[in-house]
Amino acid sequence: MLQKAANRQALTFILPALIAMLLVHIIPIMWGIYISFIDLDIKTLAQGTKAPFAGFKNYIEIFTSGLEIGEKFLRSIWNICFYGLVVIPAGFIISLAVALLFNQNFAGRTLVRGLILLPYITPEAVMYNVWRFIFQARIGIVNKYLLALGLIKEPLIWLVGDRAMSAIIVASIWKGWPFSALVLLAGLQNIPVELYEAARIDGANWFQRFRYVTLPMLWPVCRTLLIISMIWNFHAFNQFYVMLGADTSARVAVPSLVIHREAFTSLHYGLGSAMAVIMLLVVFVLTFMSIITRKEEA
């Protein structure tokens, strides 16, 4: 009886969270999956759930390179993969270097650790707007310094065309590295000091201690951090939307922008939902990898 009473009490405590999860996550996801299999747009919106059944038509269209929507979606997948292949390794290297530095004892270390969080805690809308002005062709400080150093002869247009991805990548790395640095720093502080002392006694230099002690002990943290970074970067939206706008004809459009455009501007709900389901599957696979990784670490 006492166990049943405890179970009922526990259920009472978690019931609000379960209801919130159901309303905010489960039902919208199931509804989105259903919409992806029907021909729902502005013309059939009045029919609601009675809209014509489309089967896999929406999925076929978004992966057909000969169609406009297919071209946009396939290009956006390539763009987000390229974006992640640059941002994740670059951000990781910077974060690891900073973590190694801050793991040393020096005056003002606590203050500096707090200051590095500023890029991460700054609201994204504010921060990416600042970067948008930094990369402005006429008034941006990037072109100002490049002109002053004689590296360019006339202002470059950073936020249009092929250079736009470079601007987004720089802003994203600056935004994301503090979080990764703190995670890696926490991992470094959990490495037993005795291992380094034993390595020194054996005559290992700094690089050998880093290779044979730091990296193996830090690898579980690095692996989880890299998977989380892949998940975050794959559904990147704010940096592209704030710095470049919602134009999916741009060469650097990413899946989240294309979905936003199709579902909420062009009002092609079926196509937008099909693309969102594909994104959901990718994120689900990455999340599953993260869970398996954590179980292996345990």
C-alpha positions in Angstrom: 0.0 0.0 0.0 2.8 2.4 0.9 4.5 1.6 -2.4 1.3 2.3 -4.4 0.8 5.6 -2.5 4.4 6.6 -3.3 3.8 5.8 -7.0 0.6 7.8 -7.1 2.4 10.7 -5.4 5.3 10.5 -7.9 2.9 10.4 -10.8 1.1 13.5 -9.4 4.4 15.4 -9.4 5.4 14.4 -12.9 1.9 14.7 -14.4 2.3 18.4 -15.3 5.6 17.7 -17.1 4.0 14.8 -19.0 1.1 16.9 -20.1 3.4 19.7 -21.2 5.5 17.2 -23.2 2.4 15.8 -24.8 1.0 19.2 -25.8 4.3 20.8 -26.8 6.2 17.9 -28.4 4.4 14.6 -29.0 1.1 15.9 -30.5 2.8 18.5 -32.8 5.3 15.9 -34.0 2.5 13.4 -34.8 0.5 16.1 -36.4 3.5 17.2 -38.5 4.1 13.6 -39.6 0.4 13.3 -40.7 0.5 16.5 -42.6 3.6 15.3 -44.5 1.4 12.6 -46.1 -1.4 14.8 -47.3 -1.7 17.5 -49.9 -2.2 20.5 -47.5 -1.7 24.0 -48.8 -3.6 27.3 -48.9 -6.0 25.8 -51.4 -6.9 22.7 -49.3 -6.4 24.3 -45.9 -10.2 24.6 -45.4 -10.6 20.9 -45.7 -8.3 20.3 -42.7 -7.8 16.6 -42.1 -9.9 15.8 -45.1 -7.3 17.2 -47.5 -6.3 14.8 -50.3 -4.0 12.0 -49.3 -0.6 12.4 -51.0 1.3 9.3 -49.8 5.0 9.8 -50.4 4.4 12.5 -53.1 5.8 15.3 -50.8 8.9 13.3 -49.9 9.5 12.4 -53.6 9.3 16.1 -54.5 11.7 17.4 -51.9 14.3 14.8 -53.1 13.8 15.4 -56.9 16.6 17.5 -58.2 14.6 18.5 -61.3 12.0 20.4 -59.3 12.5 23.8 -57.8 11.7 22.7 -54.2 13.9 19.6 -54.7 16.8 21.8 -55.8 16.4 24.1 -52.8 16.2 21.3 -50.3 19.1 19.3 -51.6 21.2 22.4 -51.9 20.3 23.3 -48.3 21.4 19.9 -47.1 24.7 20.3 -48.7 25.0 23.8 -47.3 24.3 22.7 -43.7 26.7 19.8 -44.0 29.5 22.1 -45.3 28.6 24.5 -42.5 28.9 21.8 -39.8 32.1 20.4 -41.3 33.8 23.8 -40.8 32.1 25.1 -37.7 32.4 22.0 -35.5 36.1 21.2 -36.0 37.2 24.9 -35.8 35.1 25.5 -32.7 36.3 22.4 -31.1 40.0 23.2 -31.7 39.5 26.7 -30.3 37.6 25.4 -27.3 40.2 22.8 -26.5 43.0 25.3 -26.7 41.1 27.7 -24.4 40.2 24.9 -22.0 43.9 23.8 -21.8 44.9 27.4 -21.1 42.3 28.0 -18.4 43.2 24.7 -16.7 46.5 26.3 -15.7 46.9 28.3 -12.5 47.2 32.1 -13.1 46.1 35.3 -11.5 42.5 36.3 -12.4 41.6 32.8 -13.7 38.1 32.8 -12.1 37.3 36.3 -13.6 38.5 35.3 -17.1 36.4 32.1 -17.0 33.3 34.2 -16.3 34.1 36.6 -19.1 34.4 33.9 -21.8 30.7 33.1 -21.2 29.7 36.5 -22.6 29.4 35.4 -26.3 27.4 32.4 -25.2 24.9 34.2 -22.9 24.4 37.1 -25.3 20.9 36.8 -26.9 21.3 35.4 -30.4 19.1 38.0 -32.1 21.3 40.7 -30.6 24.6 39.0 -31.2 23.9 38.0 -34.8 22.6 41.5 -35.6 26.0 42.9 -34.4 27.8 40.5 -36.6 25.6 41.6 -39.5 26.7 45.1 -39.1 30.3 44.0 -38.7 30.2 42.4 -42.1 28.3 45.3 -43.8 30.0 46.2 -47.1 30.2 50.0 -46.5 30.2 50.5 -42.7 31.4 47.1 -41.5 34.7 47.0 -39.6 35.8 43.9 -41.4 36.1 45.8 -44.7 37.5 48.8 -42.9 40.5 46.9 -41.5 41.0 44.9 -44.7 41.2 48.2 -46.6 43.5 49.7 -44.0 45.9 46.7 -44.3 45.8 46.9 -48.1 44.5 43.4 -48.4 41.6 44.5 -50.6 41.2 47.5 -53.0 37.4 47.9 -52.6 34.8 46.9 -50.0 33.7 43.3 -50.3 30.0 42.2 -50.1 30.0 39.6 -47.4 26.3 38.9 -46.8 25.4 38.1 -50.4 26.7 35.2 -52.6 29.4 32.8 -51.8 31.0 34.9 -49.1 27.9 34.9 -47.0 28.7 31.4 -45.7 32.1 32.6 -44.5 30.4 35.4 -42.5 27.9 33.0 -40.9 30.7 30.5 -40.0 32.8 33.2 -38.2 29.8 34.4 -36.2 28.7 30.9 -35.3 32.2 29.9 -34.1 32.4 33.0 -32.0 29.0 32.2 -30.5 29.5 28.5 -29.8 33.1 28.0 -28.5 32.6 29.3 -24.9 30.2 26.5 -24.1 32.4 23.8 -25.5 35.4 25.3 -23.7 33.6 25.1 -20.4 32.6 21.5 -21.0 36.1 20.5 -22.0 37.5 22.4 -19.0 35.2 20.4 -16.7 36.5 17.2 -18.3 40.1 18.3 -17.8 39.6 19.0 -14.1 38.3 15.4 -13.7 41.6 13.9 -14.9 43.6 12.7 -11.9 46.7 14.7 -11.3 48.5 11.5 -10.4 48.5 10.4 -14.0 50.4 13.5 -15.1 52.9 13.1 -12.2 53.5 9.5 -13.2 54.0 10.6 -16.9 56.5 13.2 -15.8 58.4 10.6 -13.7 58.6 8.4 -16.8 60.1 11.4 -18.7 57.1 12.3 -20.9 57.2 15.8 -22.3 54.2 18.1 -22.7 53.1 16.7 -26.0 53.4 13.1 -24.8 51.4 13.9 -21.7 48.7 15.5 -23.9 48.7 12.6 -26.3 48.8 9.7 -23.9 47.0 11.1 -20.9 44.9 14.1 -21.7 43.3 13.0 -25.0 42.4 9.4 -23.9 40.9 10.6 -20.6 39.1 13.5 -22.3 37.8 11.5 -25.3 34.4 10.5 -23.7 33.6 14.2 -23.1 34.9 15.1 -26.6 32.8 12.4 -28.3 29.5 13.5 -26.5 30.3 17.2 -27.2 30.9 16.6 -30.9 27.6 14.7 -31.2 25.7 17.5 -29.4 27.4 20.0 -31.7 26.3 18.1 -34.8 22.7 18.1 -33.5 22.7 21.8 -32.8 24.4 22.8 -36.1 22.2 20.6 -38.2 19.1 22.6 -37.3 20.8 26.0 -37.3 18.4 28.8 -38.0 18.9 32.0 -36.1 22.3 33.0 -37.5 21.1 32.5 -41.1 17.7 34.2 -40.6 19.1 37.2 -38.7 22.2 37.8 -40.8 20.8 36.9 -44.3 17.0 37.1 -44.0 14.5 34.5 -45.1 15.4 34.4 -48.8 15.9 30.7 -49.7 17.1 31.6 -53.2 20.4 32.6 -51.5 23.3 30.2 -52.1 23.7 29.5 -48.4 20.1 28.6 -47.6 19.8 25.8 -45.0 17.0 23.3 -44.4 15.5 25.3 -41.5 15.2 28.3 -43.7 13.7 26.3 -46.6 11.1 24.7 -44.2 10.2 28.1 -42.8 9.8 29.5 -46.3 7.7 26.7 -47.6 5.4 26.2 -44.6 4.9 29.8 -43.4 5.4 32.0 -46.5 4.5 29.9 -49.5 1.9 28.0 -47.3 2.9 24.6 -48.7 2.3 22.8 -45.4 2.7 19.3 -46.8 6.0 19.9 -48.3 7.2 21.9 -45.3 6.2 19.0 -43.0 7.9 16.4 -45.2 11.2 18.3 -44.9 10.7 18.8 -41.2 10.2 15.0 -40.8 13.5 14.4 -42.6 15.2 16.8 -40.3 13.5 15.1 -37.3 14.8 11.7 -38.4 18.4 13.0 -38.8 18.3 14.6 -35.3 16.7 11.5 -33.9 19.7 9.4 -35.2 22.2 11.9 -33.8 20.4 11.9 -30.5 20.3 8.1 -30.4 24.1 8.1 -31.0 24.5 10.5 -28.1 22.5 8.2 -25.8 24.5 5.2 -26.9 27.7 7.1 -26.3 26.7 8.1 -22.8 25.8 4.4 -22.0 29.2 3.3 -23.2 30.9 6.0 -21.0 28.9 4.8 -18.0 
